[in-house]
Amino acid sequence: MTETQTTNEPHTRLRHSLTEDAMAFVVGTAMCALGLLFLTHAGLITGQTAGLGVLLSYITGWSFGAVFFVLNLPFYLLAWHRMGPRFTVKSFIAVALVSAMSEVLPGLLVIERLDPPLAAFLSGAATGLGLIVIFRHGASLGGVGVLALYLQDRIGFQAGWTQLLFDACLFTAALFVLDPWLVLWSLMGAVVANVIIAVNHRKDRYVGR
């Protein structure tokens, strides 16, 4: 799951109102939480910090929402330094909402059967769409994406490579915990999410217009 955008939006773009941000955050985080529900129901994982949170929840038995919220805490200092207070506060709210909804949704939506291939597609699609909404309202789901941008600023190492290396390590570790086929379907779900974001969150086509 891509957590933060790596392109700067035009400074001339008008800011959303508080009401618009609130509505977008509810919709965007709900879509992400729904995607995570599909994911965890089928025993899959995703990329980035959310994926690490899912994997740790499988290993420890702790709830994903709590693990995801705690994992993001160290990254807010980097976000404040790299992206500014507005972005950091919005991202904190987005992460908190996803964490809370991830705790509530399993009790409200009970899935009797969901095969891993379909779960991977639905999860990728839901989280991809949810992240686009969150990105366009000046926030992210924090985590490794913020660290990647920070390292790019400090040492010149491309953010995309940092995220790719993290995901490579994460999916490799998952092979020791999950069935290889589940890891493969998880990878396909992550690809779906990233393709949706790449196609629909482009500065030259949609962003800033």
Secondary structure, 3 states (H helix, E strand, C coil): CCCCCCCCCCCCCCCCCHHHHHHHHHHHHHHHHHHHHHHHHCCCCCCHHHHHHHHHHHHHCCCHHHHHHHHHCCHHHHHHHHHCHHHHHHHHHHHHHHHHHHHHHHHHCCCCCCCHHHHHHHHHHHHHHHHHHHHHCCCCCCCHHHHHHHHHHHHCCCHHHHHHHHHHHHHHHHCCCCCHHHHHHHHHHHHHHHHHHHHHCCCCCCCCC
